[in-house]
Amino acid sequence: MRCKALLLMVCPDYCLRMKPIYTAMYPFSTQTLAMHHDHDHDHDHKIPSDVALRVKALEAALVERGYVDPQTLDAIVDTYENRVGPRNGAQVIARAWIDPAFKARLLDNGTEAMAELGFGGIIEGTGVTVVENEPGLHNMVVCTLCSCYPWALLGLPPGWYKSFAYRSRAVSEPRTVLAEFGVELPEQTQVRVWDSTAELRYLVMPQRPAGTEELDESALAELVTRNGMIGTALL
């Protein structure tokens, strides 16, 4: 289903034009999907049958009309799921932890600084701002309108990030949402929520874990998680 979900996200305009076709075949239900906590990794959750059927119908229609190539979609999914994942973002954060000059440039202009590590091309056309967690301040990222997300740095977005529950509650009750992810913050800690858009994405720089002074850049990158860079986990 990852490939099918990706199809809906990469072809939004055509999906809107195709809506009468798949709506007629498989009408939308009125059920509400609750946000779930995935502990920074994916689980095999059962997708409602009506959603799965609608996605299959849409994919079949797009393929039949020659708008998409299934092999191309599979390649895109493989790239973001297996070859990108959160590795690129983790590399950026690890470099910032060990290189104060790079960190300063990253916080000043994330897009330009990431280009130094070879990520300029894959994020071209989209600005990336890096926000730093520090004592007394915790950042978290959301996209209230849809599911804008730094794919090139974090890979495929988790299901909960795209859910209406997260998109609405992250803004209205961020501390409660964080607590559901196991993030308990002191009362005096300020929580700042950043709303990503199609033109600007945000990446959280987590605080460097204590006791890691002897680790090199590669080892530090292994400590950085996807949820940590969204702001829904502590390292």
FIDOMAR-254463 format. One line per field, with one value per residue (C-alpha): residue number from 1; residue in one letter; x, y, z. Coordinates in steps of 0.25 Angstrom, whole numbers. Layout:
% residues N
i <- NUM,...
aa <- A,...
px <- X,...
py <- Y,...
pz <- Z,...
% end
This chain:
% residues 235
i <- 1,2,3,4,5,6,7,8,9,10,11,12,13,14,15,16,17,18,19,20,21,22,23,24,25,26,27,28,29,30,31,32,33,34,35,36,37,38,39,40,41,42,43,44,45,46,47,48,49,50,51,52,53,54,55,56,57,58,59,60,61,62,63,64,65,66,67,68,69,70,71,72,73,74,75,76,77,78,79,80,81,82,83,84,85,86,87,88,89,90,91,92,93,94,95,96,97,98,99,100,101,102,103,104,105,106,107,108,109,110,111,112,113,114,115,116,117,118,119,120,121,122,123,124,125,126,127,128,129,130,131,132,133,134,135,136,137,138,139,140,141,142,143,144,145,146,147,148,149,150,151,152,153,154,155,156,157,158,159,160,161,162,163,164,165,166,167,168,169,170,171,172,173,174,175,176,177,178,179,180,181,182,183,184,185,186,187,188,189,190,191,192,193,194,195,196,197,198,199,200,201,202,203,204,205,206,207,208,209,210,211,212,213,214,215,216,217,218,219,220,221,222,223,224,225,226,227,228,229,230,231,232,233,234,235
aa <- M,R,C,K,A,L,L,L,M,V,C,P,D,Y,C,L,R,M,K,P,I,Y,T,A,M,Y,P,F,S,T,Q,T,L,A,M,H,H,D,H,D,H,D,H,D,H,K,I,P,S,D,V,A,L,R,V,K,A,L,E,A,A,L,V,E,R,G,Y,V,D,P,Q,T,L,D,A,I,V,D,T,Y,E,N,R,V,G,P,R,N,G,A,Q,V,I,A,R,A,W,I,D,P,A,F,K,A,R,L,L,D,N,G,T,E,A,M,A,E,L,G,F,G,G,I,I,E,G,T,G,V,T,V,V,E,N,E,P,G,L,H,N,M,V,V,C,T,L,C,S,C,Y,P,W,A,L,L,G,L,P,P,G,W,Y,K,S,F,A,Y,R,S,R,A,V,S,E,P,R,T,V,L,A,E,F,G,V,E,L,P,E,Q,T,Q,V,R,V,W,D,S,T,A,E,L,R,Y,L,V,M,P,Q,R,P,A,G,T,E,E,L,D,E,S,A,L,A,E,L,V,T,R,N,G,M,I,G,T,A,L,L
px <- 0,12,13,-2,-1,10,2,-8,2,10,-2,-11,-17,-20,-26,-36,-40,-41,-50,-63,-58,-53,-64,-74,-68,-64,-72,-65,-69,-71,-62,-52,-37,-30,-16,-7,7,17,29,38,36,25,15,6,-7,-19,-24,-39,-44,-52,-39,-31,-41,-42,-27,-26,-37,-30,-16,-23,-29,-16,-8,-19,-19,-3,-2,7,17,16,31,34,26,32,46,42,36,49,58,50,47,60,71,67,59,64,78,81,75,82,95,92,89,102,110,104,107,122,124,120,123,114,103,103,101,91,82,84,81,77,76,90,97,91,96,110,107,102,87,85,79,69,63,63,51,47,53,57,59,65,60,69,64,71,69,55,51,45,41,31,27,13,7,-7,-12,-8,5,17,29,44,44,58,63,54,48,34,25,19,4,1,8,-2,-14,-25,-23,-8,-10,-20,-16,-1,-5,-17,-11,4,8,-3,1,16,12,5,18,25,31,29,34,36,25,35,39,33,28,28,20,25,15,22,17,19,30,36,39,45,55,57,71,70,79,92,90,99,111,114,126,135,126,130,120,116,113,105,97,92,86,77,63,52,43,54,55,40,40,32,43,55,69
py <- 0,9,10,13,24,30,30,39,49,50,52,61,69,58,50,62,60,45,47,44,31,25,31,25,11,12,23,30,25,34,27,35,29,32,36,25,25,17,18,24,11,6,-5,-13,-7,-11,-1,1,-7,5,13,1,-1,13,14,1,7,20,13,4,16,24,12,9,23,23,35,26,15,4,1,16,17,5,11,24,17,8,21,28,16,8,17,30,27,37,35,48,57,49,52,67,67,59,68,80,74,73,85,98,106,97,97,113,112,102,110,122,116,101,100,105,98,85,87,86,72,69,70,83,76,67,78,88,97,95,103,96,103,96,99,95,88,94,94,101,100,88,89,80,80,79,82,87,87,74,66,75,68,68,54,56,57,48,38,34,41,33,30,38,51,51,48,59,56,60,72,78,74,77,92,92,83,80,76,65,60,60,52,42,40,38,52,58,72,81,91,103,97,105,97,103,97,100,98,93,98,94,104,103,90,89,80,79,78,70,73,64,53,53,44,44,53,42,38,41,47,33,28,40,39,25,32,42,37,41,45,53,61,64,67,55,48,52,45
pz <- 0,1,-14,-15,-4,-12,-24,-18,-13,-26,-35,-26,-38,-47,-34,-33,-47,-45,-33,-39,-45,-32,-23,-32,-31,-16,-9,3,17,29,38,46,47,60,61,66,72,64,73,62,53,44,48,39,42,34,24,23,12,5,5,-1,-11,-15,-16,-25,-34,-36,-39,-49,-56,-56,-62,-72,-77,-78,-67,-58,-60,-48,-49,-48,-36,-30,-32,-25,-13,-12,-13,-2,7,6,1,7,19,30,26,19,30,41,33,33,48,52,44,51,65,62,53,60,47,39,50,49,34,35,45,36,23,23,8,5,16,12,-2,4,7,-7,-4,-12,-24,-17,-9,-21,-22,-7,4,17,30,42,56,68,81,93,108,111,96,88,74,66,51,45,32,35,21,16,18,13,18,15,7,2,16,24,14,13,23,34,34,46,41,30,39,42,56,57,47,56,70,68,67,77,88,85,99,99,86,90,103,94,87,101,101,115,116,128,130,127,114,102,91,77,66,51,40,27,14,-1,-2,12,20,34,40,56,61,73,85,85,95,107,107,92,92,88,76,62,51,46,60,63,51,56,68,60,57,48,59,66,54,53,68,73,80,89,87
% end
